[in-house]
């Protein structure tokens, strides 16, 4: 057998090993990924431009790791999807992995680095040849620990390939939904491994996308990752308006039941009502569109249901227009411990005091220590904002709590939607009692309470 045939057979064998160990349905261009479509046209342009600028910065001061984070429902995965498509068009995408909670192959970390290595082998003949040598000598590398997989399947072959390459532009690895990877310890291990091994890879960039969960924030606060860059994905009422305007136009032009509807539809005040409810987050707007565009119903009637929705009494046959949004909220809430304290803190949030309350004020109201409150909502940083949450521990009492989504308050008040988490009449009574007790007692904190209107 010729040397060339041996090399070809080795490469084919390597690709087969990597393919079998990969989650090919976790890449940005896998069919399954289109459950998270790219950004709507002419939206998120500024944040995509900032990602492109970061990825192309090859200066010595450039950050190799960028953490893009934001609350649930801000469209982080759509941004990551669009960014991957842009990178692929520029031949700058090294690989992508989109985690999905509970998925048999996309839900855990064991397939992450084989999947990235497989993609690198497909785009780089030099990398494919280098990793073939590593796997031929030790096929068991596939089953090693996460740090060992990163080192032997990605870093070492990458170094070998780059030694014979005069590449001057960067390559980017995109890891979306890190918080959806099974086991928080594994999530932290991935980040710490990257911090350890990236120093020798000046032209390799890693985009990490996740919710701002406390355990992930903790790792990014460690010295090894102190040089990372971060990008917060904010809500954007302007982008949501572009999306809604375009989607309602599409429904008006294509839905069979809309032929007799006079324009304009919907009126501007209805669109702005939805924008206000969305708090600039796409998940609410997308849920509205999915509900309204159903081919089996009249879109005009469905829109009225959405805009005039009121909390329902317990009804086993009740179907929420926001079932997809409710599923997201319930998924996040289901992993939160400290149920009794959580219910009480939610009662304060759902009551909508005239001003945001600080941790100290909520503690006074509920007779809880500030640390109890912070620990209670530790896993809810994608729904609940704690102002200045990176401040030293001694400043906890001064931090204010609020919700990212106005729709989350509607969710808490509707028993059919929030189920055991809903803000009930009993919760209102208990909160009223707690408020009267707190106001009648002298406290070492002199903060005034902003009472409900």
C-alpha positions as CSV (number, residue, x, y, z in Angstrom):
1,X,0.0,0.0,0.0
2,X,1.4,3.4,-0.9
3,X,2.1,6.1,1.7
4,X,-0.6,8.3,0.2
5,X,-3.2,5.5,0.6
6,X,-2.1,4.9,4.2
7,X,-2.6,8.6,5.0
8,X,-6.0,8.6,3.3
9,X,-7.1,5.6,5.2
10,X,-5.9,7.1,8.4
11,X,-7.8,10.3,7.8
12,X,-11.0,8.4,7.0
13,X,-10.6,6.3,10.1
14,X,-10.0,9.5,12.2
15,X,-13.1,11.2,10.8
16,X,-15.2,8.1,11.5
17,X,-14.0,8.0,15.1
18,X,-14.7,11.6,15.7
19,X,-18.0,11.4,13.9
20,X,-19.2,8.5,16.1
21,X,-18.1,10.4,19.2
22,X,-19.7,13.7,18.1
23,X,-23.1,15.4,18.5
24,X,-23.4,16.5,14.9
25,X,-26.9,17.7,15.6
26,X,-25.4,20.3,18.0
27,X,-23.7,22.4,15.3
28,X,-25.2,25.6,14.1
29,X,-25.9,24.2,10.6
30,X,-27.5,21.0,11.7
31,X,-31.2,20.7,10.8
32,X,-32.2,20.4,14.5
33,X,-30.5,23.7,15.3
34,X,-33.2,25.6,13.3
35,X,-35.5,25.4,16.3
36,X,-33.3,28.4,17.1
37,X,-33.4,30.5,13.9
38,X,-31.0,33.3,13.2
39,X,-31.9,36.9,14.0
40,X,-34.8,38.5,12.2
41,X,-33.5,40.7,9.3
42,X,-32.4,44.2,10.3
43,X,-32.3,43.4,14.0
44,X,-29.4,42.9,16.4
45,X,-27.1,44.7,14.0
46,X,-25.1,46.5,16.6
47,X,-24.4,43.5,18.8
48,X,-23.4,41.4,15.7
49,X,-21.1,44.2,14.6
50,X,-19.4,44.1,18.1
51,X,-19.0,40.3,17.9
52,X,-17.4,40.7,14.5
53,X,-15.0,43.4,15.7
54,X,-14.0,41.2,18.7
55,X,-13.4,38.1,16.5
56,X,-11.2,40.0,14.1
57,X,-9.0,41.7,16.7
58,X,-5.6,40.0,16.6
59,X,-3.8,42.6,18.8
60,X,-1.8,41.5,21.8
61,X,-4.5,43.1,24.1
62,X,-7.4,41.2,22.5
63,X,-9.5,39.0,24.7
64,X,-9.5,35.4,23.5
65,X,-12.7,34.5,25.5
66,X,-15.9,36.5,25.2
67,X,-18.8,35.8,27.5
68,X,-22.1,36.9,25.9
69,X,-24.8,36.7,28.5
70,X,-28.3,38.0,29.1
71,X,-31.7,37.1,30.7
72,X,-33.8,34.3,29.4
73,X,-35.6,35.2,26.2
74,X,-33.4,38.0,24.9
75,X,-32.5,36.1,21.7
76,X,-28.9,35.0,22.6
77,X,-29.1,31.8,20.6
78,X,-30.5,33.6,17.6
79,X,-27.5,36.0,17.8
80,X,-25.1,33.1,18.1
81,X,-26.7,31.4,15.1
82,X,-26.4,34.5,13.0
83,X,-22.8,35.1,14.1
84,X,-21.9,31.5,13.2
85,X,-23.3,32.0,9.7
86,X,-21.3,35.2,9.3
87,X,-18.1,33.5,10.5
88,X,-18.7,30.6,8.1
89,X,-19.0,33.0,5.2
90,X,-15.7,34.5,6.2
91,X,-14.0,31.1,6.6
92,X,-13.4,32.0,10.3
93,X,-15.6,29.5,12.1
94,X,-13.6,26.7,13.8
95,X,-16.7,25.0,15.2
96,X,-19.9,25.4,17.1
97,X,-21.8,23.6,19.8
98,X,-25.4,24.5,20.8
99,X,-26.3,22.8,24.2
100,X,-29.9,21.9,24.8
101,X,-31.0,20.9,28.3
102,X,-32.1,17.3,28.6
103,X,-31.1,16.3,25.1
104,X,-29.4,12.9,24.8
105,X,-26.4,14.2,22.8
106,X,-26.6,18.0,23.2
107,X,-27.4,18.0,26.9
108,X,-24.0,16.9,28.3
109,X,-20.4,17.8,27.9
110,X,-18.9,14.5,26.8
111,X,-19.5,15.2,23.1
112,X,-18.4,18.9,23.2
113,X,-14.7,18.6,22.2
114,X,-15.0,15.6,19.8
115,X,-17.7,17.7,18.0
116,X,-15.4,20.7,17.8
117,X,-12.5,18.5,16.7
118,X,-14.6,16.9,14.0
119,X,-15.5,20.3,12.6
120,X,-11.9,21.5,12.6
121,X,-10.9,18.3,10.8
122,X,-13.4,19.0,8.1
123,X,-12.2,22.6,7.4
124,X,-8.5,22.1,7.9
125,X,-6.5,19.3,6.1
126,X,-3.5,20.1,8.3
127,X,-5.6,19.7,11.5
128,X,-7.1,16.5,10.1
129,X,-3.6,15.1,9.5
130,X,-2.4,16.1,12.9
131,X,-5.3,14.7,14.9
132,X,-5.1,11.5,12.8
133,X,-1.7,10.9,14.3
134,X,-2.9,11.5,17.8
135,X,-6.0,9.2,17.5
136,X,-4.1,6.5,15.6
137,X,-1.6,6.2,18.5
138,X,-4.4,6.3,21.1
139,X,-8.0,6.0,20.1
140,X,-9.1,6.1,23.7
141,X,-8.5,9.8,23.8
142,X,-12.2,10.1,23.0
143,X,-13.1,8.8,26.4
144,X,-10.7,11.0,28.5
145,X,-11.7,13.7,30.9
146,X,-12.9,17.1,29.6
147,X,-9.6,18.8,30.1
148,X,-7.7,15.9,28.5
149,X,-10.1,15.9,25.5
150,X,-9.6,19.6,25.0
151,X,-5.8,19.3,25.2
152,X,-5.4,16.1,23.0
153,X,-8.3,16.5,20.6
154,X,-8.2,20.3,20.0
155,X,-5.1,22.1,21.4
156,X,-2.3,19.7,20.5
157,X,-3.5,19.0,16.9
158,X,-4.2,22.7,16.5
159,X,-0.7,23.5,17.5
160,X,0.7,20.9,15.2
161,X,-1.4,22.3,12.3
162,X,-0.5,25.9,13.0
163,X,3.2,25.1,13.0
164,X,3.0,24.6,9.2
165,X,0.5,27.4,8.7
166,X,1.1,31.1,8.1
167,X,-2.4,32.1,9.1
168,X,-2.8,35.7,10.4
169,X,-6.5,35.8,11.0
170,X,-8.4,34.3,13.9
171,X,-10.6,31.2,14.1
172,X,-13.7,31.3,16.4
173,X,-15.3,28.5,18.4
174,X,-18.9,29.2,19.5
175,X,-20.4,27.5,22.5
176,X,-24.0,28.4,23.0
177,X,-26.2,27.6,26.0
178,X,-23.5,26.6,28.4
179,X,-26.0,26.9,31.3
180,X,-28.0,24.1,29.6
181,X,-25.2,21.6,29.8
182,X,-26.0,19.0,32.4
183,X,-24.2,19.5,35.8
184,X,-23.1,22.9,36.9
185,X,-19.7,21.4,37.8
186,X,-19.1,20.4,34.2
187,X,-20.0,23.9,33.1
188,X,-17.4,25.3,35.4
189,X,-14.9,22.7,34.3
190,X,-15.3,23.7,30.7
191,X,-14.5,27.3,31.5
192,X,-11.5,26.5,33.7
193,X,-10.1,24.2,31.0
194,X,-10.3,26.9,28.4
195,X,-8.6,29.4,30.6
196,X,-5.7,27.0,31.2
197,X,-5.1,26.0,27.6
198,X,-5.9,29.1,25.5
199,X,-2.8,31.0,26.4
200,X,-0.8,29.2,23.8
201,X,-3.4,29.9,21.1
202,X,-3.1,33.6,20.2
203,X,-5.4,33.3,17.1
204,X,-8.1,31.1,18.6
205,X,-11.2,32.9,19.9
206,X,-14.0,31.3,22.1
207,X,-17.5,32.8,22.3
208,X,-19.4,31.5,25.4
209,X,-23.1,32.2,25.4
210,X,-25.3,31.6,28.5
211,X,-27.7,33.1,30.9
212,X,-26.0,35.0,33.8
213,X,-26.1,32.2,36.2
214,X,-24.3,32.7,39.5
215,X,-22.0,29.6,39.2
216,X,-20.9,30.7,35.7
217,X,-20.4,34.3,36.9
218,X,-18.3,32.9,39.8
219,X,-15.8,31.2,37.4
220,X,-15.5,34.3,35.3
221,X,-14.6,36.2,38.5
222,X,-11.6,33.9,39.1
223,X,-8.0,35.1,38.3
224,X,-7.5,32.7,35.5
225,X,-10.3,34.3,33.5
226,X,-9.7,37.8,34.6
227,X,-8.8,39.0,31.1
228,X,-12.0,37.8,29.4
229,X,-14.4,40.2,27.7
230,X,-18.1,40.2,28.3
231,X,-21.1,41.4,26.3
232,X,-24.5,41.8,27.8
233,X,-27.4,41.1,25.5
234,X,-30.0,43.8,26.3
235,X,-33.6,44.0,25.4
236,X,-34.4,46.1,22.4
237,X,-37.8,47.6,21.9
238,X,-36.7,49.0,18.6
239,X,-35.7,45.5,17.3
240,X,-38.9,43.9,18.7
241,X,-40.9,46.6,16.8
242,X,-39.2,45.7,13.5
243,X,-39.9,42.0,14.1
244,X,-43.5,42.5,15.0
245,X,-44.2,44.9,12.2
246,X,-42.7,42.5,9.6
247,X,-44.4,39.4,11.1
248,X,-47.9,41.0,11.3
249,X,-47.5,42.2,7.7
250,X,-46.7,38.6,6.7
251,X,-49.7,37.2,8.6
252,X,-51.9,39.9,7.0
253,X,-50.7,39.0,3.5
254,X,-50.7,35.2,3.8
255,X,-53.3,34.0,6.3
256,X,-56.5,32.9,4.7
257,X,-58.7,34.5,7.3
258,X,-57.3,38.0,6.8
259,X,-58.7,38.7,3.3
260,X,-61.6,40.7,4.7
261,X,-59.6,42.5,7.4
262,X,-59.2,46.2,6.7
263,X,-55.9,48.0,7.1
264,X,-54.2,49.0,9.2
265,X,-54.0,45.8,11.2
266,X,-53.0,45.7,13.9
267,X,-53.3,49.3,15.0
268,X,-50.2,50.9,16.4
269,X,-51.4,51.0,19.9
270,X,-51.8,47.2,19.9
271,X,-48.3,46.8,18.6
272,X,-46.9,49.1,21.3
273,X,-48.9,47.3,24.0
274,X,-47.1,44.0,23.0
275,X,-43.7,45.8,22.9
276,X,-44.3,47.2,26.4
277,X,-45.2,43.7,27.6
278,X,-42.1,42.2,26.0
279,X,-39.7,44.5,27.9
280,X,-37.7,44.4,24.6
281,X,-37.3,40.6,24.7
282,X,-37.9,38.6,21.7
283,X,-39.3,35.5,23.4
284,X,-42.5,37.3,24.3
285,X,-43.0,38.8,20.9
286,X,-42.2,35.4,19.2
287,X,-44.8,33.7,21.4
288,X,-47.4,36.2,20.4
289,X,-46.7,35.7,16.7
290,X,-46.9,31.9,17.0
291,X,-50.2,32.1,18.8
292,X,-51.7,34.7,16.4
293,X,-50.6,33.0,13.1
294,X,-52.2,29.6,13.8
295,X,-53.9,28.5,10.6
296,X,-56.8,27.1,12.5
297,X,-57.9,30.4,14.0
298,X,-58.7,34.0,13.0
299,X,-55.6,36.0,13.7
300,X,-57.6,39.1,14.6
301,X,-59.5,37.2,17.3
302,X,-56.4,35.6,18.6
303,X,-54.7,39.0,18.9
304,X,-57.6,40.3,21.0
305,X,-57.2,37.3,23.3
306,X,-53.5,38.2,23.8
307,X,-54.0,41.9,24.4
308,X,-57.0,41.5,26.7
309,X,-55.7,38.5,28.6
310,X,-56.6,38.4,32.3
311,X,-55.6,35.8,34.9
312,X,-58.0,32.8,34.7
313,X,-59.5,30.7,37.5
314,X,-58.2,27.2,37.8
315,X,-59.4,25.4,34.7
316,X,-58.0,22.0,33.6
317,X,-59.0,22.9,30.0
318,X,-57.4,26.3,29.9
319,X,-54.7,26.7,27.3
320,X,-52.4,29.8,27.7
321,X,-51.5,31.8,24.6
322,X,-48.0,31.9,26.2
323,X,-47.5,28.2,26.7
324,X,-44.0,28.3,25.2
325,X,-43.1,31.2,27.5
326,X,-44.6,29.5,30.5
327,X,-42.6,26.4,29.8
328,X,-39.4,28.4,29.9
329,X,-40.3,30.1,33.2
330,X,-41.3,26.8,34.8
331,X,-38.2,25.1,33.6
332,X,-36.0,27.8,35.2
333,X,-38.1,27.8,38.4
334,X,-38.1,24.0,38.7
335,X,-34.4,23.9,39.7
336,X,-34.6,26.5,42.5
337,X,-34.4,25.3,46.1
338,X,-35.7,27.1,49.2
339,X,-39.3,26.9,48.1
340,X,-40.9,28.7,51.2
341,X,-38.5,31.7,51.0
342,X,-38.9,31.8,47.2
343,X,-42.6,32.1,47.4
344,X,-42.3,35.0,49.9
345,X,-39.8,36.9,47.8
346,X,-42.0,36.4,44.7
347,X,-44.9,37.9,46.7
348,X,-42.9,41.1,47.1
349,X,-41.9,41.2,43.4
350,X,-45.4,40.4,42.1
351,X,-46.9,43.1,44.3
352,X,-45.2,45.7,42.2
353,X,-44.2,48.2,44.9
354,X,-43.9,51.8,43.6
355,X,-40.1,51.5,43.7
356,X,-37.6,48.7,43.5
357,X,-36.8,47.3,47.0
358,X,-33.3,46.6,48.2
359,X,-32.2,43.3,49.7
360,X,-32.3,45.0,53.0
361,X,-35.8,46.2,52.6
362,X,-37.1,42.8,51.5
363,X,-35.3,41.3,54.4
364,X,-37.1,43.7,56.8
365,X,-40.4,42.9,55.2
366,X,-40.0,39.2,55.4
367,X,-37.8,39.0,58.4
368,X,-35.1,37.2,56.4
369,X,-31.4,37.7,56.4
370,X,-30.0,39.3,53.2
371,X,-27.9,36.2,52.6
372,X,-31.1,34.1,52.7
373,X,-32.7,36.3,50.0
374,X,-29.6,36.2,47.8
375,X,-29.3,32.4,48.1
376,X,-33.0,31.9,47.4
377,X,-32.8,33.6,44.0
378,X,-29.2,32.4,43.2
379,X,-30.5,30.3,40.3
380,X,-32.8,33.0,38.9
381,X,-30.4,35.5,37.5
382,X,-31.9,35.1,34.1
383,X,-35.3,36.3,35.4
384,X,-34.5,38.5,38.3
385,X,-31.9,41.3,38.3
386,X,-29.9,42.0,41.4
387,X,-28.4,45.5,40.9
388,X,-24.6,45.5,41.2
389,X,-24.5,41.8,41.8
390,X,-20.7,41.7,41.4
391,X,-20.2,44.1,44.3
392,X,-18.4,42.8,47.4
393,X,-20.5,40.7,49.9
394,X,-20.7,43.6,52.3
395,X,-22.7,45.6,49.9
396,X,-25.5,43.0,49.4
397,X,-28.0,44.9,51.6
398,X,-27.8,47.9,49.2
399,X,-28.6,46.0,46.0
400,X,-32.0,46.4,44.5
401,X,-34.1,43.6,43.0
402,X,-36.3,43.8,39.9
403,X,-37.5,41.5,37.1
404,X,-36.2,41.6,33.5
405,X,-39.6,40.7,32.0
406,X,-42.9,42.5,32.6
407,X,-44.4,39.3,31.3
408,X,-43.0,37.4,34.3
409,X,-45.3,39.4,36.6
410,X,-48.3,38.3,34.5
411,X,-47.1,34.8,34.7
412,X,-46.8,34.9,38.5
413,X,-50.3,36.2,38.9
414,X,-52.0,33.6,36.8
415,X,-52.5,30.3,38.6
416,X,-53.0,28.3,35.4
417,X,-49.7,29.5,34.1
418,X,-47.4,29.6,37.1
419,X,-49.1,26.7,39.0
420,X,-47.5,26.3,42.5
421,X,-45.4,29.5,41.9
422,X,-48.4,31.8,41.5
423,X,-49.0,34.9,43.6
424,X,-52.2,33.9,45.4
425,X,-54.8,35.7,47.5
426,X,-53.2,34.1,50.5
427,X,-49.8,35.4,49.5
428,X,-51.3,38.9,49.3
429,X,-52.7,38.6,52.8
430,X,-49.4,37.3,54.2
431,X,-47.6,40.2,52.5
432,X,-50.0,42.7,53.9
433,X,-49.4,41.3,57.4
434,X,-45.6,41.2,56.9
435,X,-45.7,44.9,55.7
436,X,-47.8,46.0,58.7
437,X,-45.5,44.2,61.1
438,X,-42.4,45.6,59.5
439,X,-43.7,49.1,59.6
440,X,-44.7,48.8,63.2
441,X,-41.2,47.7,64.3
442,X,-38.2,49.8,64.8
443,X,-35.3,48.5,62.8
444,X,-31.6,49.3,62.6
445,X,-32.2,50.0,58.9
446,X,-34.0,53.3,58.4
447,X,-35.0,52.7,54.8
448,X,-38.5,53.7,54.0
449,X,-40.8,51.2,52.3
450,X,-42.5,52.1,49.0
451,X,-46.0,50.7,49.6
452,X,-48.1,49.2,46.8
453,X,-50.4,51.6,45.0
